[in-house]
Amino acid sequence: MTMLGQTSVNMARLVEELRLIGHPMRLQLLAILARGERGVGELVADTGQGPVLISQQLALLRKAGLVQTRREAKQVFYRLADGRLGHVIASLSEIIGPAHSIASRSPVVTPISRGVSAAMFARVEPRA
């Protein structure tokens, strides 16, 4: 592969990773994991979201290689795959300030319109 082709591949991967990080729930999960390894149950408690939603978001992060897992009996623990991602999360937290900590904010999922399942279409808004 040429140097230009390799740069395009790296850029495409970076853009995809930024897209994944840019989702409020995934950003919150990454911020929590930046503080250390957590089990799914702990992430559910930390975010106030259901286990299905948390598992779906973690699966996307795992598939992208942003988080890694460790299994202990029936429990699965998650951690950041790369320490550099922790630095990115810390920098983002520093930019927005302590009053708006990423890890402590739980997004609120609200349906877009009546009669449409929130599982199908949802708008995610951070709690004030």
N, C-alpha and C positions, 0 to 999 in steps of 0.2 A: 504494500500500500504506500502511496506517495505521502509526503509530509502534509500536503494540502488535504488529501483524503482523510488522513489521520486526524487533522485538526477539525474537520467537519464532523467526524464521528464523535470526538471529544466534546465539541460544542453541542451536538444533538443530545448527548448524554447529560451534559450540564443543564441544558434547558429543561429536559424531562425531570431531572432531580429538583430543580427550582420550582417547577410546576407542582410536584408532589409536596414539597415543603410549604408552598404557598397556601395550601388548604388549612383553614383554621384548626380543625380537629387534629390533623396530622402534625401541624406545627406545635400544638399544645402537647401532643404525645412525645414528640422529639425533645421538647423543653423539659418534660418530666424525666425522660430517659437520660438527658444530659447530666442529671443529678445522680444517676446510678441505675443499676439493673432493677427491673420491676416485673412482677408477675401480672398476668392479665387481670386478676381480681383486684390488685392494687391500682392498676390503671383505671379500671371501672370506678373504683372508689374515689380516686384522685380527680377524675373528670366529671363524675356524676352522669355519665352516659351509659347506655346499655352494653352488655358484653358482645352482642352481635355487631353493633356499630364499631366498637373498639377493635374487635377481631378483623373486621373488613379493612379498616384503615391500617392496622398492623400488617396484614397480608400484603397490601400495596407497598408499604415501606420495606418489607422483607424481600419482596420480588425485585424491587429496585436496588437492593443491596445496601440500604441505608440503616437497617437494623439487623441484628443477629439474634438467634434464639439459643436457649439452653433448656433442655428438658430434665426435670427432676420428678420421677414417678409420673403422675398424671398432670403435673403443673408445668406450664411453659413460661420461661422468663425471657424478657427482652432487654437488649442493651443496644447502644449505638454501635454501628459497625466500624466507625472510624472516629477517632478523637477529634479530628479536624471539624467534623460536623458540630461537636460540642462547642467549639470556638465560634462557629457561625451563629449558633443559637445564643451564645453569651453576648456576642456583638449586637445581634438584633435586640436582645433584652436591654442592653446598654443604650441603644439608640432610642427606644421608646420610653425608657425611664422606669424606675422602680414602682411608680404608681400604676403602671400598666403592664405588670409582669406577665409574660407569655404563659408560663406554667400554671399560674393561678387562675387564669380566665377560662371559664367553660362556655363554649359557644351554645347558643340556644337554637335548636332546629325547629323551624316553624313551617307549616305547609304554605305553599304559594296560593292555593285557592281551595275553597270548600269542595268536597266531593272527589278530590284527588288525594290519593294515598301519600302520606309524608315520606314513605319509603321510596316512592317513585320520583317525586319532585319535591325538593326542599330548598329553602333558602337558609343559610347559616348566618346568624347575626350574633356578635359577641354580646354578652350581658353587660349592662352599664354599671 
